[in-house]
Amino acid sequence: MEKVEQNIVKQALRFKQPIPERIANKPELLKGLNVYLQAFLDLSSDRFNEIIAWSSIVRYSEYYGFDFEQTEDLIYFIRNMDAAYLKHVSKKSGK
């Protein structure tokens, strides 16, 4: 748990308030998957026609020295996370 979240939990307990839902039920990433989440966050600002460009994903993998299989995994995960993100944003904006 990050330091900010720890402080929120301490304050909630101190004032006998419930721990916020987003912290209490925070999903945990399996070991090794954080690299894909970080890549998604890094690449989210590099969109072409609303999606993260394939070429950006490949450049990212080359920069960080991913091998072929890691690059294939990165493309797969980024594409799926991006699709879920865009669906969420679309739902949230009512489009």
N, C-alpha and C positions, 0 to 999 in steps of 0.2 A: 504494500500500500504506500502510495506517495505521501510525502510530508504534509501537503495541503489536506489530503483526505484524512490523514491521521488527526490533524488539528480539528477538522470538522467533526469527526467521531468523538474526540475528547470533549468538545463543546456540547455536543448533543447529550452525551452521558452526564456531563456536569449539570446541565440545566434540565435533566430528565425528559429530554425530547427524543423522538424516534430518530434513528440514523436514516439519513436520506436514502430513498430507494435506489438511486443511481450508484450509491456507494455500497449499501447493504447487499445488493444483488449484482454487483459488478462482475462481468464475465472474466474468467482467467484464461489467458492464452497458454496453450501447450508449449512446452520448452522448444525453442527453435523457431517458433512462428512469429516472434516479435520483429524479425528482420523484414518480413512481408508487410506487417503493419507500418513499420517505419518507412518502408519504400512507398507504400500507398500515401502516407502523409506527405512525404517529400515530393512525390510526383503529382499530387492533387492540384498543385498550382500550374502544372504544365499540361493544359487541356487543349485539344484541337476539336472544334465542333462538339463541345461539351464532354467528350470522352478523353481519357488519357491515351495519348498516341502510342502505338506499338513501338515506334522508333525511340520514343523517350524511355520506354521500359527497357529496351535493348541497350541503349546508351548507359542507363543506370547500372545494368548488370555488368557491362564492360568496365565501367568506372570502378566498381567494387570487386572486380575479378571473379565473377560468378562463372562456373563451368557451364557446359551445355545443358545438363539436367537442371541445374539451379536456375538457369535462365528460363527454361521451359516452365518450371514451377512458378517463377516470378511472374511470367506472362499470365499464366492461369489464375493465380491468386489476385493479381492486380485487376485483371478483367472482371473477375467475379465480385471483388470488393467494390469496384467502380460501378458495376451494374446495380448492386444493392444500394450503394450510396445515392445514385441517380434516381432510383425508384423511391427511396426515402424522401429525397428532396422534392421530387415531383408530387408525392402524396401530401407532403407537408404544405406545399404551395397551392394544392388543390388543382393541379393541372391534369 
